[in-house]
């Protein structure tokens, strides 16, 4: 790969030394660099290819990092990372100890705000713009860059609405690469964009306004009326409307987001314009790589691929366990074929959660509501109120965005909504913004919820059936990302007794209680412990709420030493629930050791690496079993005045 310019760009200051023609070459090299890097180190591909020209134009014109660029989500910010001193480290992107796949201020001063969840950029940028005004930093520019997908989130509109009522000079750039908010660029549209972004036009416009204001002929409120009138006239002339006409905000566009000279000219013209403004640019997701341009969804995050042929390198999973996601998707279709009240809902993740199977089989009963988790929950509640049975599938970390709706709109009314929390637990390279480790803790206090986690694919299918045919209210099923445990996953589903666990293995020294698929790691640890002469009983709790108190009574009556294992935070989850039960029932002599995610945000890396770091892999659980067994035998022998032989782990 030849880099005549990119290899010499170590900060945005290096861009400012180049001509426009040279900058266009930089764009080509940057695009080629991203393609080459992501072909063998997977990441979010299409979005960053679509923002190459915009990224170069912004860093060329603005004095970053003093001027603030606030990227929404971060999928579109790979070019930004490469141009801000991280080119030589980009091969570590999303790897343990390497660069984050999203913007993160701890990583670089050019990353102004952490971004892993959508629709946050406008609100965050507005806060920065207001702060700049309050501090008298009138020359500090704040730019929010948001994609059209993120514009489906209500938070984006809350931010725009507030931007119109606060003194600020915020620039919002809407990167429209899919949703048809406006028609494509046309002749009249081009003319109006050139006119309204012209420095001369805006100077005359401002002089007229200031003159009217001095003579008390116009007030601030009347200024907003004039702005709305101008938008209406523009709509009349172009026979087009856009979503922003109702806001008191200057709107420019749409413009070609791949025309670098044009972008630089327009951005320069509106850069110092007073008041909030929105520039609407049209881009192509995956620009510069034909396969990605044709199939944006597949190439959003395509995995490994051949950069020369465009062929994706897909792992052969023949005779391998199915993904939990696919088991969910196929089972949902199977159930929907027998029950016409079953519907599916997902906030913009139909492929990731495998709701696509339902959409193909029953297109009128599968709903992708866009990046709008709160709406997805309340929408599901509305359908449940009328007798439908919604399976609302939301990634665990994204469910955090709909917490009030779960409480107020579903649980309070005890509506029959089945929440399938995909990507529960540690998720890998996407890191702390995406780890689904809090759901057990934040859902457990909510009345009327049943909370469950399947040990394997059979149990997932059982729980889906139980949610529909064995329960009258809201039901939560959390399961991890990736492959399950079984190649033969199509069991005959059973309706499980709510709040009942099951004993998987007998033992006499220690009782291990696990919840969900992480129990398979615990089972491997127990096998190894058995070889060391440690006898561990294993219980799959199945339900966190209601927890199986009858089984806990039996366990506490037999075992003095208990280990709990969960793929979630220690504070508030399974271990906490067990401790509460034992305390409330006066089991004062029982010792509980909890294994789970510590009280910290876990970094990014592969799932296996992160499970090892947090001690919830088989080796880590074995280590805790041995540690607890040594304590147990030491205490026993001390009481008999004997010397304790300590078991140790080797070659972990």
C-alpha positions as CSV (number, residue, x, y, z in Angstrom):
1,X,0.0,0.0,0.0
2,X,1.4,3.4,-1.1
3,X,1.0,6.3,1.3
4,X,2.5,9.5,-0.1
5,X,0.7,11.7,2.4
6,X,-1.0,9.7,5.1
7,X,2.2,8.3,6.5
8,X,3.3,11.9,7.3
9,X,0.1,12.9,9.0
10,X,0.5,12.6,12.7
11,X,-1.9,15.3,13.8
12,X,-4.5,17.5,12.1
13,X,-1.9,20.3,12.0
14,X,-0.2,18.3,9.2
15,X,-3.4,18.4,7.1
16,X,-3.5,22.2,7.2
17,X,-0.2,22.3,5.3
18,X,-1.7,20.6,2.3
19,X,-3.6,21.8,-0.8
20,X,-7.1,20.8,-1.6
21,X,-5.8,18.5,-4.3
22,X,-3.4,16.9,-1.9
23,X,-6.2,16.5,0.7
24,X,-8.2,14.5,-1.9
25,X,-5.3,12.2,-2.2
26,X,-5.3,11.9,1.6
27,X,-8.9,10.8,1.4
28,X,-8.1,8.1,-1.1
29,X,-5.1,6.8,1.0
30,X,-7.2,7.0,4.2
31,X,-10.0,4.9,2.6
32,X,-7.5,2.4,1.3
33,X,-5.8,2.2,4.8
34,X,-9.1,1.5,6.5
35,X,-10.0,-1.2,4.0
36,X,-6.6,-2.9,4.4
37,X,-6.6,-2.8,8.2
38,X,-10.2,-4.0,8.7
39,X,-9.8,-6.9,6.2
40,X,-7.7,-8.8,8.7
41,X,-8.7,-7.0,12.0
42,X,-12.5,-6.9,12.0
43,X,-14.4,-3.8,13.0
44,X,-17.2,-1.4,12.0
45,X,-16.4,-1.0,8.3
46,X,-19.0,0.8,6.2
47,X,-19.7,3.8,8.4
48,X,-16.1,5.0,8.6
49,X,-15.6,4.6,4.8
50,X,-18.6,6.9,4.3
51,X,-17.2,9.7,6.4
52,X,-13.7,10.0,5.0
53,X,-14.1,13.3,3.2
54,X,-16.1,14.8,6.1
55,X,-13.4,13.8,8.6
56,X,-10.6,15.3,6.5
57,X,-12.6,18.5,6.0
58,X,-13.4,18.9,9.7
59,X,-9.9,18.4,10.9
60,X,-8.6,20.7,8.1
61,X,-10.9,23.6,9.0
62,X,-11.2,23.4,12.8
63,X,-8.6,23.8,15.4
64,X,-9.0,20.4,17.1
65,X,-8.7,19.5,19.9
66,X,-9.5,23.0,21.1
67,X,-12.5,22.9,18.8
68,X,-14.7,20.0,19.8
69,X,-15.8,17.2,17.4
70,X,-18.5,15.0,19.1
71,X,-19.0,11.8,17.1
72,X,-22.2,9.8,17.6
73,X,-21.7,6.1,18.4
74,X,-18.1,6.1,17.1
75,X,-18.7,3.6,14.2
76,X,-17.9,6.5,11.8
77,X,-14.8,7.7,13.6
78,X,-12.0,5.4,12.4
79,X,-10.7,8.0,10.0
80,X,-10.7,10.5,12.9
81,X,-8.6,8.1,15.0
82,X,-6.1,7.6,12.2
83,X,-5.7,11.3,11.5
84,X,-5.2,12.1,15.2
85,X,-1.9,10.3,16.0
86,X,-3.2,6.7,16.2
87,X,-2.4,5.5,12.7
88,X,0.6,3.3,13.8
89,X,-1.5,1.8,16.6
90,X,-4.7,1.2,14.5
91,X,-3.8,-2.5,14.0
92,X,-4.6,-2.9,17.8
93,X,-8.1,-1.6,17.3
94,X,-10.6,-3.5,19.5
95,X,-7.9,-5.8,20.8
96,X,-7.0,-6.3,24.4
97,X,-4.7,-3.4,25.5
98,X,-5.2,-1.7,22.1
99,X,-7.3,1.1,20.8
100,X,-11.0,1.2,21.6
101,X,-13.5,0.7,18.8
102,X,-15.2,3.9,19.9
103,X,-14.1,7.4,20.8
104,X,-12.8,7.6,24.4
105,X,-11.3,10.7,26.0
106,X,-8.9,8.5,28.0
107,X,-7.4,7.4,24.8
108,X,-6.9,10.8,23.1
109,X,-7.5,14.5,23.7
110,X,-9.1,14.5,20.3
111,X,-11.9,12.2,21.5
112,X,-14.2,14.7,23.3
113,X,-16.8,12.3,24.6
114,X,-17.2,8.5,25.0
115,X,-19.6,7.1,22.5
116,X,-20.9,3.6,22.3
117,X,-24.6,4.1,22.5
118,X,-26.4,6.1,19.8
119,X,-28.1,9.5,19.7
120,X,-26.0,11.1,22.4
121,X,-23.9,13.5,20.4
122,X,-26.2,16.5,20.1
123,X,-27.0,16.7,23.8
124,X,-23.4,16.3,24.8
125,X,-22.2,18.8,22.2
126,X,-24.9,21.3,23.2
127,X,-23.6,21.0,26.8
128,X,-20.1,21.8,25.6
129,X,-21.3,24.7,23.5
130,X,-23.2,26.2,26.5
131,X,-20.1,25.7,28.6
132,X,-18.0,27.6,26.1
133,X,-20.4,30.5,26.1
134,X,-20.5,30.6,29.9
135,X,-16.7,30.6,30.0
136,X,-16.5,33.4,27.4
137,X,-14.7,31.1,24.9
138,X,-16.5,32.6,22.0
139,X,-14.0,31.3,19.5
140,X,-14.4,27.7,20.5
141,X,-16.4,25.7,17.9
142,X,-18.5,22.7,18.8
143,X,-19.6,20.2,16.1
144,X,-21.8,17.2,16.6
145,X,-21.7,14.5,13.9
146,X,-24.7,12.2,13.9
147,X,-25.8,9.5,11.5
148,X,-29.3,9.1,10.2
149,X,-29.7,5.9,12.1
150,X,-29.0,7.6,15.4
151,X,-31.5,10.3,14.5
152,X,-34.2,7.7,15.1
153,X,-33.4,7.9,18.8
154,X,-35.6,10.4,20.8
155,X,-32.6,11.8,22.7
156,X,-31.4,13.4,19.4
157,X,-34.6,15.3,19.1
158,X,-34.6,16.3,22.7
159,X,-31.1,17.8,22.1
160,X,-32.2,19.6,18.9
161,X,-35.3,21.0,20.7
162,X,-33.2,22.3,23.6
163,X,-30.5,23.7,21.2
164,X,-33.1,26.2,19.9
165,X,-33.7,27.6,23.4
166,X,-30.1,28.0,24.6
167,X,-27.6,30.6,23.4
168,X,-25.1,28.6,21.5
169,X,-23.3,28.3,18.1
170,X,-23.6,24.6,17.8
171,X,-23.2,23.0,14.4
172,X,-25.0,19.6,13.9
173,X,-23.9,17.6,10.9
174,X,-26.4,15.0,9.9
175,X,-24.6,12.2,8.0
176,X,-27.4,10.7,5.9
177,X,-26.3,7.5,4.3
178,X,-29.5,5.5,4.2
179,X,-32.7,7.0,5.3
180,X,-34.4,9.3,2.8
181,X,-34.9,12.4,4.9
182,X,-34.8,14.5,1.8
183,X,-34.6,13.9,-1.9
184,X,-31.3,13.6,-3.6
185,X,-29.4,16.7,-4.4
186,X,-30.9,18.7,-7.3
187,X,-30.3,21.9,-9.3
188,X,-32.6,24.2,-7.2
189,X,-31.3,22.5,-4.0
190,X,-27.7,23.1,-5.0
191,X,-28.5,26.8,-5.8
192,X,-30.2,27.3,-2.4
193,X,-27.4,25.6,-0.5
194,X,-24.8,27.8,-2.2
195,X,-26.9,30.9,-1.6
196,X,-27.8,30.3,2.1
197,X,-24.2,29.2,3.0
198,X,-22.7,32.2,1.2
199,X,-20.7,34.5,3.5
200,X,-22.0,37.6,1.6
201,X,-25.6,36.5,1.9
202,X,-25.3,35.8,5.6
203,X,-23.5,39.1,6.3
204,X,-26.3,41.0,4.5
205,X,-28.9,38.9,6.3
206,X,-27.3,39.6,9.7
207,X,-27.0,43.3,9.0
208,X,-30.7,43.6,8.2
209,X,-31.6,41.7,11.3
210,X,-29.3,43.9,13.5
211,X,-30.8,47.0,11.9
212,X,-34.4,45.8,12.7
213,X,-33.3,44.9,16.2
214,X,-31.8,48.4,16.9
215,X,-35.1,50.1,15.8
216,X,-37.1,47.6,18.0
217,X,-38.8,46.3,14.9
218,X,-38.0,42.7,15.7
219,X,-37.6,40.7,18.9
220,X,-35.9,37.4,19.6
221,X,-39.2,35.6,19.5
222,X,-40.1,37.3,16.2
223,X,-36.7,36.3,14.9
224,X,-37.7,32.6,15.4
225,X,-41.0,33.3,13.5
226,X,-39.0,34.7,10.6
227,X,-36.7,31.7,10.6
228,X,-39.7,29.4,10.4
229,X,-41.1,31.5,7.6
230,X,-37.8,31.3,5.7
231,X,-37.8,27.5,6.0
232,X,-41.4,27.5,4.7
233,X,-40.5,29.6,1.7
234,X,-37.6,27.3,0.9
235,X,-39.9,24.3,1.2
236,X,-42.4,26.0,-1.1
237,X,-39.8,26.7,-3.8
238,X,-38.2,23.3,-3.7
239,X,-41.5,21.4,-3.2
240,X,-39.6,19.5,-0.4
241,X,-39.9,19.4,3.3
242,X,-37.5,18.2,6.0
243,X,-37.8,17.1,9.6
244,X,-36.2,20.2,10.9
245,X,-38.6,22.9,9.7
246,X,-40.4,22.9,13.0
247,X,-37.3,23.7,15.0
248,X,-35.9,27.2,15.2
249,X,-32.6,26.2,13.7
250,X,-30.8,27.1,10.5
251,X,-30.9,24.2,8.1
252,X,-28.5,23.7,5.2
253,X,-28.6,20.9,2.7
254,X,-28.6,18.3,1.6
255,X,-25.1,18.4,0.1
256,X,-22.8,15.8,-1.3
257,X,-20.7,14.5,1.6
258,X,-18.1,13.1,-0.8
259,X,-17.3,16.4,-2.5
260,X,-14.3,17.5,-0.5
261,X,-13.9,21.0,-2.0
262,X,-17.6,21.6,-1.7
263,X,-17.7,20.4,1.9
264,X,-14.7,22.6,2.8
265,X,-16.3,25.7,1.2
266,X,-19.7,25.2,2.9
267,X,-18.2,24.5,6.3
268,X,-15.9,27.5,6.0
269,X,-18.9,29.7,5.1
270,X,-21.1,28.6,8.1
271,X,-18.3,28.1,10.6
272,X,-18.6,31.4,12.3
273,X,-22.3,31.8,11.8
274,X,-24.1,32.7,15.0
275,X,-26.8,30.4,16.5
276,X,-27.4,26.7,16.2
277,X,-27.4,25.2,12.7
278,X,-27.7,21.9,11.0
279,X,-25.8,20.8,7.9
280,X,-27.3,17.8,6.1
281,X,-24.9,15.8,4.0
282,X,-25.6,12.8,1.9
283,X,-23.0,10.0,1.9
284,X,-22.7,6.4,0.8
285,X,-22.0,3.8,3.5
286,X,-19.0,1.7,2.5
287,X,-17.9,4.4,-0.1
288,X,-14.9,3.2,-2.1
289,X,-15.5,-0.5,-1.6
290,X,-18.1,-1.8,-4.1
291,X,-19.3,-4.8,-2.1
292,X,-19.9,-2.6,0.9
293,X,-21.7,0.0,-1.2
294,X,-24.1,-2.6,-2.5
295,X,-24.8,-4.4,0.9
296,X,-24.5,-1.8,3.7
297,X,-26.1,-4.0,6.4
298,X,-23.8,-7.0,5.8
299,X,-20.7,-4.7,5.6
300,X,-21.6,-2.7,8.7
301,X,-19.3,-5.1,10.6
302,X,-18.4,-7.8,8.2
303,X,-15.6,-9.7,10.0
304,X,-12.6,-10.9,8.0
305,X,-12.6,-10.4,4.2
306,X,-10.4,-10.4,1.2
307,X,-9.8,-6.8,0.3
308,X,-8.9,-7.6,-3.3
309,X,-11.9,-9.8,-4.2
310,X,-14.4,-8.5,-1.6
311,X,-15.1,-12.1,-0.5
312,X,-16.0,-12.4,3.2
313,X,-14.1,-15.1,5.1
314,X,-16.8,-16.9,7.0
315,X,-15.9,-19.6,9.5
316,X,-17.2,-23.1,8.7
317,X,-19.6,-23.8,11.6
318,X,-20.8,-27.1,10.3
319,X,-21.3,-29.5,13.2
320,X,-20.8,-26.6,15.6
321,X,-23.3,-25.4,18.1
322,X,-25.8,-22.8,16.9
323,X,-25.5,-19.2,18.0
324,X,-27.9,-18.4,20.9
325,X,-29.2,-15.7,18.6
326,X,-30.1,-18.1,15.9
327,X,-31.8,-20.5,18.4
328,X,-33.9,-17.6,19.6
329,X,-34.8,-16.6,16.0
330,X,-35.8,-20.0,14.8
331,X,-37.7,-20.8,18.0
332,X,-39.6,-17.5,17.8
333,X,-40.7,-18.5,14.2
334,X,-41.7,-21.9,15.4
335,X,-43.8,-20.5,18.2
336,X,-45.3,-17.8,16.0
337,X,-46.5,-20.4,13.5
338,X,-48.6,-22.0,16.3
339,X,-49.7,-18.8,18.1
340,X,-50.9,-15.8,16.0
341,X,-50.6,-13.4,19.0
342,X,-46.8,-13.7,19.1
343,X,-45.0,-10.7,17.6
344,X,-41.4,-9.6,17.5
345,X,-39.9,-6.2,18.3
346,X,-36.3,-5.0,18.0
347,X,-34.6,-1.6,18.1
348,X,-32.6,-1.6,14.9
349,X,-30.9,-5.0,15.5
350,X,-32.9,-7.5,13.5
351,X,-29.8,-9.2,12.0
352,X,-27.7,-9.2,15.2
353,X,-30.5,-10.7,17.3
354,X,-31.8,-13.0,14.4
355,X,-35.3,-11.3,14.3
356,X,-34.7,-11.5,10.5
357,X,-36.1,-15.1,10.6
358,X,-39.4,-13.7,12.0
359,X,-39.4,-10.8,9.5
360,X,-39.0,-13.2,6.6
361,X,-41.7,-15.6,7.7
362,X,-44.2,-13.1,9.2
363,X,-43.3,-9.6,7.9
364,X,-46.4,-8.0,9.3
365,X,-45.6,-9.4,12.8
366,X,-41.9,-8.3,13.1
367,X,-41.2,-4.7,14.0
368,X,-37.8,-3.0,13.7
369,X,-38.5,0.3,15.4
370,X,-35.1,1.9,14.8
371,X,-32.6,3.0,17.5
372,X,-35.3,3.7,20.0
373,X,-35.1,1.3,23.0
374,X,-37.5,3.2,25.2
375,X,-40.1,3.3,22.4
376,X,-39.5,-0.5,21.7
377,X,-40.5,-1.3,25.3
378,X,-43.6,1.0,25.5
379,X,-44.6,-0.1,22.0
380,X,-44.5,-3.7,23.2
381,X,-46.5,-2.7,26.3
382,X,-49.2,-1.2,24.1
383,X,-49.5,-4.4,22.1
384,X,-49.5,-6.5,25.2
385,X,-52.3,-4.4,26.6
386,X,-54.4,-5.4,23.6
387,X,-53.7,-9.2,23.9
388,X,-50.6,-9.7,21.8
389,X,-47.5,-11.4,23.2
390,X,-44.4,-9.3,22.2
391,X,-41.0,-10.8,22.2
392,X,-39.0,-7.6,22.7
393,X,-35.3,-8.4,21.9
394,X,-32.9,-5.7,23.0
395,X,-29.1,-6.1,23.7
396,X,-28.6,-6.1,27.4
397,X,-26.5,-2.9,27.5
398,X,-29.1,-1.1,25.4
399,X,-31.9,-2.1,27.7
400,X,-30.3,0.3,30.2
401,X,-31.7,3.1,28.0
402,X,-35.3,1.9,28.6
403,X,-35.2,1.4,32.3
404,X,-38.1,3.7,33.2
405,X,-40.3,2.2,30.5
406,X,-39.7,-1.3,31.9
407,X,-40.8,-0.2,35.3
408,X,-43.6,2.3,34.5
409,X,-45.0,0.9,31.3
410,X,-44.6,-2.9,31.7
411,X,-43.9,-4.0,35.2
412,X,-46.3,-1.7,37.0
413,X,-49.2,-2.9,34.8
414,X,-47.9,-6.5,34.9
415,X,-48.1,-6.7,31.1
416,X,-47.1,-9.9,29.3
417,X,-44.0,-8.7,27.5
418,X,-41.1,-11.2,27.0
419,X,-37.8,-9.3,27.2
420,X,-35.0,-11.2,25.5
421,X,-31.8,-9.6,26.6
422,X,-29.2,-10.6,23.9
423,X,-25.5,-10.1,24.5
424,X,-25.8,-10.5,28.2
425,X,-22.5,-10.7,30.1
426,X,-19.1,-9.8,28.7
427,X,-19.4,-9.2,24.9
428,X,-15.7,-8.8,23.8
429,X,-14.2,-6.3,21.4
430,X,-16.9,-3.6,21.7
431,X,-15.9,-3.2,25.3
432,X,-17.4,-1.4,28.3
433,X,-20.1,0.5,26.4
434,X,-21.5,-2.8,25.2
435,X,-20.9,-5.3,28.0
436,X,-24.3,-6.5,29.3
437,X,-23.2,-7.0,32.9
438,X,-25.7,-4.8,34.8
439,X,-29.1,-6.3,33.8
440,X,-29.4,-8.8,36.7
441,X,-28.6,-6.1,39.2
442,X,-30.9,-3.4,37.8
443,X,-33.8,-5.6,37.0
444,X,-33.9,-7.6,40.2
445,X,-35.5,-4.9,42.4
446,X,-38.5,-4.4,40.0
447,X,-41.7,-6.0,41.2
448,X,-43.7,-8.3,38.9
449,X,-40.6,-9.3,36.8
450,X,-39.6,-12.9,36.3
451,X,-35.8,-13.0,35.6
452,X,-34.2,-16.1,34.0
453,X,-31.1,-17.2,32.2
454,X,-30.7,-20.5,30.2
455,X,-27.9,-22.9,30.8
456,X,-27.9,-24.0,27.2
457,X,-30.0,-23.9,24.0
458,X,-32.6,-26.4,25.3
459,X,-33.2,-24.3,28.3
460,X,-33.5,-21.2,26.1
461,X,-36.3,-22.8,24.2
462,X,-37.9,-24.0,27.4
463,X,-37.8,-20.5,28.9
464,X,-39.3,-19.0,25.7
465,X,-42.2,-21.4,26.0
466,X,-42.5,-20.9,29.7
467,X,-42.7,-17.1,29.2
468,X,-45.7,-17.6,26.9
469,X,-47.6,-20.5,28.4
470,X,-46.5,-20.6,32.0
471,X,-46.5,-17.0,33.1
472,X,-49.1,-14.1,33.1
473,X,-46.8,-11.1,33.3
474,X,-43.4,-9.7,32.1
475,X,-40.7,-12.3,31.7
476,X,-36.9,-11.6,31.2
477,X,-34.6,-14.1,29.4
478,X,-30.9,-13.1,29.3
479,X,-28.4,-15.0,27.2
480,X,-24.8,-14.4,25.9
481,X,-23.4,-13.5,22.6
482,X,-22.1,-16.4,20.4
483,X,-22.3,-20.1,20.1
484,X,-24.2,-22.3,22.6
485,X,-23.2,-25.7,23.9
486,X,-25.1,-28.2,21.7
487,X,-25.2,-29.3,18.1
488,X,-28.6,-30.9,18.7
489,X,-30.5,-27.8,19.9
490,X,-34.0,-28.6,18.7
491,X,-35.6,-30.3,21.8
492,X,-39.3,-30.6,22.5
493,X,-39.8,-27.5,24.6
494,X,-41.1,-27.9,28.1
495,X,-42.9,-25.4,30.4
496,X,-40.7,-24.9,33.4
497,X,-42.0,-24.3,37.0
498,X,-41.4,-20.6,37.7
499,X,-38.7,-20.0,40.3
500,X,-37.3,-23.5,40.4
501,X,-33.7,-24.4,39.8
502,X,-32.2,-27.8,39.2
503,X,-29.4,-29.9,40.6
504,X,-26.8,-30.8,37.9
505,X,-24.3,-32.7,40.0
506,X,-23.9,-34.3,43.4
507,X,-21.1,-33.3,45.7
508,X,-20.2,-33.2,49.4
509,X,-17.5,-30.5,50.0
510,X,-18.8,-27.3,48.4
511,X,-22.0,-26.2,46.6
512,X,-21.6,-24.2,43.5
513,X,-24.6,-22.2,42.3
514,X,-24.6,-20.8,38.8
515,X,-27.0,-18.8,36.6
516,X,-27.1,-19.0,32.9
517,X,-24.6,-20.2,30.3
518,X,-21.6,-19.4,32.5
519,X,-22.5,-22.5,34.4
520,X,-20.8,-24.5,31.6
521,X,-17.5,-22.9,32.6
522,X,-18.3,-23.8,36.2
523,X,-19.0,-27.4,35.1
524,X,-15.5,-27.7,33.5
525,X,-13.9,-26.3,36.7
526,X,-15.8,-28.8,38.8
527,X,-14.5,-31.6,36.6
528,X,-10.9,-30.5,37.2
529,X,-11.6,-30.0,41.0
530,X,-12.9,-33.6,41.1
531,X,-9.5,-34.8,39.8
532,X,-7.9,-33.0,42.8
533,X,-10.1,-34.7,45.2
534,X,-12.6,-31.9,45.7
535,X,-16.2,-32.8,45.6
536,X,-18.4,-30.0,44.3
537,X,-22.2,-30.1,44.0
538,X,-23.5,-28.0,41.1
539,X,-26.9,-26.2,40.9
540,X,-28.3,-24.4,37.9
541,X,-30.5,-21.7,39.5
542,X,-32.4,-21.0,36.2
543,X,-34.3,-18.1,37.8
544,X,-32.8,-15.1,39.6
545,X,-36.3,-13.9,40.4
546,X,-38.2,-15.5,42.0
547,X,-35.2,-17.4,43.4
548,X,-35.6,-21.0,44.4
549,X,-35.9,-20.6,48.2
550,X,-36.7,-24.3,48.7
551,X,-33.5,-25.3,47.0
552,X,-31.5,-22.7,48.8
553,X,-32.8,-24.0,52.2
554,X,-31.7,-27.5,51.3
555,X,-28.3,-26.3,50.1
556,X,-27.7,-24.1,53.2
557,X,-28.8,-27.0,55.4
558,X,-26.2,-29.3,53.9
559,X,-23.2,-27.1,52.9
560,X,-21.3,-24.6,54.9
561,X,-19.3,-23.4,51.9
562,X,-21.1,-22.0,48.8
563,X,-19.8,-20.4,45.6
564,X,-22.0,-18.4,43.3
565,X,-21.0,-17.8,39.7
566,X,-22.6,-15.3,37.3
567,X,-21.7,-13.4,34.1
568,X,-22.7,-10.1,35.6
569,X,-21.7,-7.6,38.2
570,X,-21.2,-8.9,41.7
571,X,-23.1,-6.1,43.3
572,X,-26.8,-6.8,43.1
573,X,-26.8,-10.0,41.1
574,X,-27.1,-13.7,42.0
575,X,-24.5,-13.7,44.8
576,X,-26.2,-10.8,46.4
577,X,-29.6,-12.5,46.2
578,X,-28.1,-15.6,47.9
579,X,-26.5,-13.6,50.6
580,X,-29.8,-11.8,51.3
581,X,-31.7,-15.1,51.5
582,X,-29.1,-16.6,53.9
583,X,-29.1,-13.5,56.1
584,X,-32.8,-13.2,56.2
585,X,-33.2,-16.9,57.1
586,X,-30.5,-16.8,59.9
587,X,-27.9,-19.1,58.2
588,X,-25.1,-17.3,60.1
589,X,-22.6,-20.2,59.8
590,X,-22.7,-20.4,56.0
591,X,-19.8,-18.9,54.0
592,X,-20.5,-17.6,50.5
593,X,-17.8,-16.7,48.0
594,X,-19.1,-14.8,44.9
595,X,-17.5,-15.1,41.5
596,X,-18.6,-12.5,38.9
597,X,-17.7,-9.1,37.3
598,X,-15.9,-6.8,39.8
599,X,-16.9,-3.3,40.6
600,X,-15.2,-1.7,37.6
601,X,-15.8,-1.1,33.8
602,X,-14.1,-4.0,32.0
603,X,-12.0,-3.2,29.0
604,X,-12.3,-4.5,25.4
605,X,-10.7,-7.7,24.2
606,X,-11.9,-11.2,23.2
607,X,-14.5,-12.8,25.4
608,X,-12.1,-15.5,26.5
609,X,-9.5,-12.9,27.4
610,X,-12.0,-10.9,29.4
611,X,-13.4,-13.9,31.2
612,X,-9.9,-14.8,32.2
613,X,-9.2,-11.3,33.4
614,X,-12.3,-11.2,35.5
615,X,-11.9,-14.8,36.8
616,X,-15.1,-16.2,35.4
617,X,-13.5,-18.6,33.0
618,X,-13.1,-22.3,33.9
619,X,-9.5,-21.8,35.3
620,X,-10.6,-18.8,37.3
621,X,-13.5,-20.6,38.8
622,X,-11.3,-23.6,39.6
623,X,-8.9,-21.3,41.4
624,X,-11.7,-20.0,43.6
625,X,-12.9,-23.6,44.3
626,X,-9.4,-24.6,45.4
627,X,-9.0,-21.4,47.5
628,X,-12.3,-22.0,49.2
629,X,-11.5,-25.7,49.8
630,X,-8.2,-24.8,51.3
631,X,-9.9,-22.4,53.7
632,X,-12.4,-25.1,54.5
633,X,-9.8,-27.8,55.2
634,X,-7.5,-25.4,57.0
635,X,-10.3,-24.4,59.4
636,X,-11.3,-28.0,59.9
637,X,-7.7,-29.1,60.7
638,X,-6.9,-26.1,62.9
639,X,-9.9,-27.1,65.0
640,X,-8.3,-30.5,65.3
641,X,-4.7,-29.1,65.8
642,X,-3.5,-30.7,62.6
643,X,-1.3,-29.3,59.8
644,X,-3.1,-28.4,56.6
645,X,-1.9,-29.8,53.2
646,X,-2.7,-27.0,50.7
647,X,-3.8,-27.8,47.2
648,X,-2.3,-25.5,44.5
649,X,-3.0,-24.7,40.9
650,X,-0.2,-25.2,38.3
651,X,0.1,-24.1,34.7
652,X,-3.1,-22.0,34.7
